[in-house]
Amino acid sequence: MIGNIENNMDEKNFSSIHISVVGMGYIGLPTSTLFASVGFNVEGFDVNYKLIESLQKGRITIVEPHLQELFSDVLNKRTLKPVNRLDYSDIFIICVPTPFLIDSEGSKVADLSYIERASEMVGSKLKTGSIVVLESTVPPGTTMNIMSPILERASGLIQGKDFFVAHCPERVLPGNMLAELRRNDRIIGSSDPNVGQLLREIYGYIVTEGHIFITDDKTAELCKLVENTYRDINIAFANELSMICDDLSIDVHGLISLANHHPRVNIMNPGPGVGGHCLAVDPWFIVEKSPQKSCLIRQARKINEYKPEWIVTKIQERLYSLFSDRKDITLAIFGLAYKPDIDDLRESPSVYIALKLKKIGYQVIASEPNVDFECYKGIPLFSAKEALEKADFVIYSVPHSIFREFISEINLKNNFDITGTI
């Protein structure tokens, strides 16, 4: 039933294979751009009309090195068409968000509403032989137990007979997405070996330096969660260590550097917490599926979620030593993104710190060079130079490259260095 796609792949007739990428955000936009760059006929769909309008005019909406140039090229060649109306396609790739929500018992569980709505839209445009690939990060079982039934109801077709589904979790780091899409190994999760092999061949045209492995969909789903949870747990150890070292008046960065000279030790650097859409969210999906057996995972999440609160307390102690109870001082936070040199503010510990200090009563401003708005959640944004001029106290939160030229000026101010780099 997937013969049409197979025949065109055998003949290297990529332009006859229609790929629709659903969701043109941090994952969907670079993914669709790369598929279009090797000759596939790609439509990038999103329900956000302003986003699609910007893309149709040739302007990407995220900060990502080299993506604008490649996007402009495929847009001019018309191998990629940004659209706000979904059409029939050979392959649908769903790249929509999966945040968490708080259930009636107070637990954090996956919000699958975006996937459900995307599945309904894709189902209405399914044709015999189509393949639907879910790239969104999800709890195990979502591809077959949530997405597939919705596709069947919306299309009137039968999964495994008339159309096929698979899970291919993304593995990219914002700030280096194009290189990582090409270089990083990928996993194709499918219950049908033929579909897995076909998708391995198709993805192989953009994964030019990495390897592609085939497994079942549930294993692929859990594998993505495990990868991010592994990192979250290791960051939690570093963050907990930083709080212990503070109690003991020990330089945590010097300690870690010494410990890492052991041939089998590689401790990560502590920070203000954990942000972004993946590491701060994905571990909860494992806890959701196995709440009694995920004690370490849950505790690591609690440590990383507590770290920004602990930093606020330390900042307050420093402010009190300098300014007593005064609240009429201006605090300038350098960096609101969750990591250096990107524009992604999702789940950012720096944003939490800024908002908490504002709630306490301080006058809080920020410098975040990777966004183009003037205010974020009530926090006025300024250039680094302007923020330094206005600040009585500087909180160096994210070491963006552009801030390096201002390090000496930051050091001349009363400051709190969260990064450990100054």
C-alpha positions as CSV (number, residue, x, y, z in Angstrom):
1,M,0.0,0.0,0.0
2,I,3.0,2.3,0.2
3,G,4.1,1.4,-3.3
4,N,3.7,4.9,-4.7
5,I,6.2,6.3,-2.2
6,E,8.6,3.3,-2.7
7,N,8.5,3.6,-6.5
8,N,9.3,7.3,-6.4
9,M,12.1,6.7,-3.9
10,D,13.6,3.9,-6.1
11,E,13.6,6.3,-9.1
12,K,14.9,9.2,-6.9
13,N,11.9,11.2,-8.0
14,F,11.8,13.2,-4.8
15,S,9.7,16.1,-6.3
16,S,6.8,13.6,-6.7
17,I,6.8,12.8,-3.0
18,H,4.6,15.3,-1.1
19,I,5.6,15.9,2.5
20,S,3.5,18.0,4.8
21,V,5.1,19.2,8.1
22,V,2.5,20.1,10.6
23,G,3.8,22.8,13.0
24,M,6.4,25.3,11.8
25,G,8.1,26.1,15.1
26,Y,11.5,25.2,16.5
27,I,11.4,21.7,15.1
28,G,9.1,21.8,12.1
29,L,10.7,24.8,10.4
30,P,14.3,23.4,10.2
31,T,13.0,19.9,9.4
32,S,10.8,21.1,6.5
33,T,13.6,23.3,5.3
34,L,16.1,20.4,5.2
35,F,13.7,18.0,3.4
36,A,13.0,20.7,0.8
37,S,16.7,21.4,0.4
38,V,17.2,17.8,-1.0
39,G,14.4,18.1,-3.4
40,F,11.2,16.8,-1.7
41,N,8.0,18.6,-2.4
42,V,7.3,20.1,1.1
43,E,4.4,22.1,2.5
44,G,4.9,23.7,5.9
45,F,1.6,24.0,7.7
46,D,0.7,26.0,10.8
47,V,-2.6,27.3,12.3
48,N,-0.8,30.6,13.2
49,Y,-1.7,32.9,10.3
50,K,0.9,35.6,11.3
51,L,3.6,33.0,11.4
52,I,2.7,31.6,7.9
53,E,2.4,35.1,6.5
54,S,5.9,36.0,7.8
55,L,7.3,32.7,6.3
56,Q,5.6,33.4,2.9
57,K,7.3,36.8,2.9
58,G,10.6,35.0,3.4
59,R,11.2,35.8,7.1
60,I,11.8,33.0,9.6
61,T,10.5,33.6,13.1
62,I,13.2,31.9,15.3
63,V,16.9,32.7,15.9
64,E,18.9,29.9,14.4
65,P,22.3,30.1,12.7
66,H,22.2,29.5,8.9
67,L,18.5,28.7,8.8
68,Q,17.4,32.0,7.2
69,E,19.7,31.5,4.3
70,L,18.7,27.9,3.6
71,F,15.0,28.7,4.1
72,S,15.3,31.6,1.6
73,D,16.8,29.2,-0.9
74,V,14.1,26.5,-0.8
75,L,11.4,29.2,-0.7
76,N,12.8,30.7,-3.9
77,K,13.0,27.2,-5.5
78,R,9.5,26.5,-4.4
79,T,10.4,23.2,-2.9
80,L,9.0,24.5,0.4
81,K,5.7,26.3,0.6
82,P,4.4,27.7,3.9
83,V,0.6,27.2,4.0
84,N,-2.3,27.8,6.4
85,R,-4.5,25.2,4.8
86,L,-3.5,21.5,5.0
87,D,-3.8,19.4,1.9
88,Y,-3.5,15.7,1.0
89,S,0.0,14.3,1.2
90,D,2.1,11.2,1.0
91,I,3.9,11.8,4.3
92,F,2.7,13.9,7.2
93,I,5.3,14.9,9.9
94,I,3.6,16.2,13.1
95,C,5.9,18.6,15.0
96,V,3.5,20.3,17.5
97,P,4.2,21.2,21.2
98,T,3.5,18.8,24.1
99,P,3.6,20.9,27.3
100,F,2.5,19.6,30.6
101,L,-0.6,20.5,32.6
102,I,-1.7,19.9,36.2
103,D,-4.4,17.3,36.6
104,S,-7.1,17.1,39.2
105,E,-4.7,15.4,41.7
106,G,-2.0,18.0,41.3
107,S,0.3,15.8,39.1
108,K,2.1,17.0,36.0
109,V,0.8,15.2,33.0
110,A,1.3,15.6,29.2
111,D,-1.0,18.0,27.4
112,L,-1.8,16.1,24.2
113,S,-4.4,18.5,23.0
114,Y,-2.1,19.9,20.3
115,I,-1.4,16.4,19.0
116,E,-5.1,15.5,19.1
117,R,-6.1,18.6,17.1
118,A,-3.2,18.0,14.6
119,S,-4.3,14.4,14.2
120,E,-7.9,15.4,13.4
121,M,-6.6,17.8,10.7
122,V,-4.2,15.3,9.2
123,G,-6.9,12.6,9.4
124,S,-9.2,14.7,7.2
125,K,-6.5,14.8,4.5
126,L,-5.3,11.2,4.7
127,K,-5.3,9.1,1.5
128,T,-4.6,5.4,1.0
129,G,-0.9,4.7,1.3
130,S,-0.1,7.8,3.5
131,I,2.4,7.7,6.4
132,V,2.0,9.8,9.5
133,V,5.2,10.4,11.5
134,L,4.9,11.9,15.0
135,E,8.0,13.8,16.0
136,S,6.6,15.5,19.0
137,T,7.9,14.2,22.4
138,V,5.2,12.1,24.0
139,P,4.5,9.5,26.8
140,P,4.9,5.9,25.6
141,G,1.9,4.6,23.8
142,T,0.7,8.0,22.3
143,T,1.4,7.1,18.7
144,M,-0.7,4.0,18.6
145,N,-3.2,4.7,21.4
146,I,-3.9,8.4,20.9
147,M,-2.9,9.5,17.5
148,S,-3.8,6.4,15.4
149,P,-7.4,6.1,16.6
150,I,-8.1,9.8,15.9
151,L,-6.6,9.4,12.4
152,E,-8.8,6.4,11.8
153,R,-12.0,8.2,12.9
154,A,-11.2,11.4,10.9
155,S,-10.3,9.5,7.7
156,G,-12.5,6.4,7.7
157,L,-9.3,4.5,6.9
158,I,-7.7,1.6,8.8
159,Q,-4.2,2.0,10.3
160,G,-1.8,-0.7,9.2
161,K,-3.8,-1.4,6.1
162,D,-4.8,1.9,4.4
163,F,-2.3,4.2,6.1
164,F,0.6,3.8,8.5
165,V,2.0,5.6,11.5
166,A,5.5,5.9,13.1
167,H,7.4,7.8,15.7
168,C,10.6,9.6,15.0
169,P,11.7,11.7,18.0
170,E,13.8,14.8,17.2
171,R,17.3,15.2,18.7
172,V,18.4,18.7,18.2
173,L,20.0,21.5,20.3
174,P,18.7,25.0,19.6
175,G,21.5,27.2,18.3
176,N,22.9,24.3,16.2
177,M,19.8,22.7,14.7
178,L,20.8,22.3,11.0
179,A,24.1,20.7,11.9
180,E,22.4,18.4,14.5
181,L,19.6,17.4,12.1
182,R,22.3,16.2,9.7
183,R,24.7,14.7,12.1
184,N,22.8,13.2,15.0
185,D,21.6,9.6,15.0
186,R,17.9,9.1,14.7
187,I,15.3,6.5,15.7
188,I,12.4,5.3,13.6
189,G,9.7,3.6,15.7
190,S,7.2,1.6,13.7
191,S,5.3,-1.7,14.1
192,D,5.6,-2.3,10.4
193,P,9.2,-3.2,9.3
194,N,8.5,-2.0,5.7
195,V,7.4,1.4,6.9
196,G,10.5,1.6,9.1
197,Q,12.8,0.8,6.3
198,L,11.2,3.3,3.9
199,L,11.3,6.1,6.5
200,R,14.9,5.2,7.2
201,E,15.7,5.8,3.5
202,I,13.7,9.0,3.4
203,Y,15.2,10.5,6.6
204,G,18.6,9.3,5.4
205,Y,18.6,12.1,2.8
206,I,18.7,14.7,5.6
207,V,20.6,12.7,8.2
208,T,23.7,12.7,6.1
209,E,26.3,12.1,8.8
210,G,24.4,10.1,11.5
211,H,22.9,6.6,11.6
212,I,19.2,5.7,11.7
213,F,18.0,2.9,13.8
214,I,14.6,1.1,13.6
215,T,12.6,-0.1,16.6
216,D,8.9,-0.1,17.6
217,D,7.0,3.1,18.3
218,K,6.7,2.7,22.1
219,T,10.4,2.1,22.5
220,A,11.2,5.1,20.4
221,E,8.8,7.3,22.5
222,L,10.4,6.2,25.7
223,C,14.0,6.5,24.3
224,K,13.5,10.3,23.7
225,L,12.2,10.7,27.3
226,V,15.1,8.7,28.7
227,E,17.7,10.8,26.8
228,N,16.4,14.0,28.3
229,T,15.8,12.6,31.7
230,Y,19.4,11.3,31.9
231,R,20.6,14.9,31.3
232,D,18.1,16.3,33.8
233,I,19.2,13.9,36.5
234,N,22.9,14.8,35.9
235,I,22.1,18.5,36.0
236,A,20.2,18.0,39.2
237,F,23.3,16.5,40.8
238,A,25.4,19.5,39.8
239,N,22.7,21.9,41.0
240,E,22.4,20.1,44.3
241,L,26.1,20.1,44.7
242,S,26.3,23.8,44.1
243,M,23.8,24.4,47.0
244,I,25.8,22.0,49.3
245,C,29.1,23.9,48.4
246,D,27.4,27.2,49.2
247,D,26.7,25.8,52.8
248,L,30.3,24.7,53.1
249,S,31.9,27.9,51.6
250,I,33.5,25.9,48.8
251,D,33.8,27.0,45.2
252,V,31.6,24.5,43.3
253,H,33.2,25.2,39.9
254,G,36.7,24.6,41.3
255,L,35.5,21.4,43.0
256,I,33.9,20.1,39.8
257,S,37.0,20.8,37.8
258,L,39.1,18.8,40.3
259,A,36.6,15.9,40.5
260,N,36.4,15.7,36.7
261,H,40.1,14.8,36.6
262,H,39.0,11.4,37.7
263,P,39.0,9.2,34.5
264,R,35.4,8.0,35.2
265,V,33.8,11.2,36.5
266,N,32.2,13.9,34.3
267,I,30.1,16.2,36.4
268,M,28.1,18.9,34.6
269,N,28.2,22.6,35.4
270,P,25.5,23.9,37.7
271,G,23.2,26.7,36.6
272,P,20.0,28.5,37.5
273,G,17.9,25.4,36.9
274,V,16.7,23.7,33.7
275,G,14.7,25.3,30.9
276,G,13.5,24.7,27.4
277,H,10.7,22.6,26.1
278,C,12.5,19.2,26.6
279,L,14.5,18.7,29.7
280,A,12.2,20.7,32.0
281,V,9.1,18.8,30.7
282,D,9.9,15.3,29.4
283,P,10.8,13.6,32.7
284,W,7.3,14.2,33.9
285,F,6.0,12.0,31.1
286,I,7.9,9.1,32.6
287,V,6.6,9.9,36.0
288,E,3.1,10.0,34.6
289,K,3.4,6.5,33.2
290,S,5.1,4.9,36.2
291,P,4.6,7.2,39.3
292,Q,5.5,4.6,41.9
293,K,8.9,3.6,40.3
294,S,10.2,6.9,39.1
295,C,11.4,8.2,42.5
296,L,14.9,9.4,41.3
297,I,13.4,11.1,38.2
298,R,10.8,12.9,40.3
299,Q,13.4,14.1,42.8
300,A,15.8,15.4,40.1
301,R,12.9,17.4,38.7
302,K,12.1,18.9,42.1
303,I,15.8,19.8,42.6
304,N,16.0,21.6,39.3
305,E,12.6,23.3,39.8
306,Y,13.8,24.5,43.2
307,K,17.1,25.9,42.1
308,P,15.7,29.2,40.7
309,E,13.9,29.8,44.0
310,W,17.1,29.2,45.9
311,I,18.9,31.6,43.6
312,V,16.3,34.3,44.3
313,T,16.9,33.8,48.0
314,K,20.7,34.2,47.5
315,I,20.2,37.3,45.5
316,Q,17.9,38.8,48.2
317,E,20.6,38.1,50.8
318,R,23.1,39.9,48.6
319,L,20.8,42.8,48.0
320,Y,20.0,43.2,51.7
321,S,23.7,43.3,52.5
322,L,24.2,46.2,50.0
323,F,20.9,48.1,50.1
324,S,19.1,47.0,53.3
325,D,15.4,46.9,52.7
326,R,15.3,49.3,49.8
327,K,13.2,48.3,46.9
328,D,13.7,51.4,44.8
329,I,16.8,50.0,43.2
330,T,16.9,48.7,39.6
331,L,18.0,45.1,39.0
332,A,19.2,44.3,35.5
333,I,19.1,40.7,34.4
334,F,21.4,39.8,31.6
335,G,19.8,37.0,29.6
336,L,16.3,35.6,29.7
337,A,16.6,32.6,27.3
338,Y,17.1,29.2,28.9
339,K,20.6,28.8,27.3
340,P,23.2,31.0,25.5
341,D,22.7,32.5,22.0
342,I,19.1,31.4,21.4
343,D,15.7,33.1,21.6
344,D,13.8,30.3,23.4
345,L,12.3,31.6,26.6
346,R,10.2,28.5,27.3
347,E,10.5,27.2,30.9
348,S,13.5,29.5,31.4
349,P,14.8,29.7,35.0
350,S,16.0,33.3,34.2
351,V,12.5,34.3,33.4
352,Y,11.3,32.8,36.7
353,I,14.0,34.7,38.6
354,A,13.1,38.0,37.0
355,L,9.4,37.6,37.6
356,K,9.9,36.5,41.2
357,L,12.1,39.5,42.0
358,K,9.6,41.8,40.3
359,K,6.8,40.3,42.5
360,I,8.9,40.9,45.6
361,G,8.9,44.6,44.7
362,Y,12.2,45.3,43.0
363,Q,12.4,47.3,39.8
364,V,13.5,44.7,37.3
365,I,14.7,45.2,33.7
366,A,16.5,42.8,31.4
367,S,18.7,42.6,28.4
368,E,17.9,39.7,26.0
369,P,19.5,40.4,22.6
370,N,17.9,37.4,20.8
371,V,14.3,38.7,21.0
372,D,12.9,41.7,19.2
373,F,10.2,42.9,21.6
374,E,10.4,45.8,24.1
375,C,8.8,44.1,27.1
376,Y,8.3,40.5,28.3
377,K,5.7,39.7,30.9
378,G,6.0,43.2,32.4
379,I,9.9,43.2,32.3
380,P,11.2,46.1,30.1
381,L,13.9,45.0,27.8
382,F,17.0,47.1,26.9
383,S,20.3,46.7,25.1
384,A,23.2,45.6,27.2
385,K,24.6,49.1,27.2
386,E,21.3,50.7,28.3
387,A,20.7,48.1,30.9
388,L,24.1,48.7,32.5
389,E,23.4,52.5,32.5
390,K,20.1,52.0,34.3
391,A,21.2,49.2,36.7
392,D,22.1,49.5,40.4
393,F,22.7,45.8,40.5
394,V,23.4,43.3,37.7
395,I,22.3,39.6,37.6
396,Y,24.4,37.8,35.1
397,S,22.1,34.9,34.2
398,V,22.9,33.7,30.6
399,P,26.3,34.1,29.0
400,H,25.2,35.1,25.5
401,S,28.2,35.8,23.3
402,I,27.2,39.4,22.8
403,F,27.6,40.0,26.5
404,R,31.4,39.2,26.5
405,E,32.3,42.7,25.6
406,F,30.5,44.0,28.7
407,I,32.0,41.7,31.3
408,S,34.4,44.3,32.6
409,E,31.5,46.8,33.0
410,I,29.4,44.2,34.7
411,N,32.2,43.5,37.2
412,L,32.3,47.2,38.0
413,K,28.7,47.0,39.1
414,N,27.3,45.3,42.2
415,N,26.5,41.9,40.6
416,F,25.4,38.3,41.1
417,D,26.9,35.8,38.7
418,I,24.7,32.8,38.2
419,T,26.8,31.4,35.3
420,G,30.1,31.0,37.1
421,T,31.8,32.5,34.0
422,I,32.9,35.9,35.4
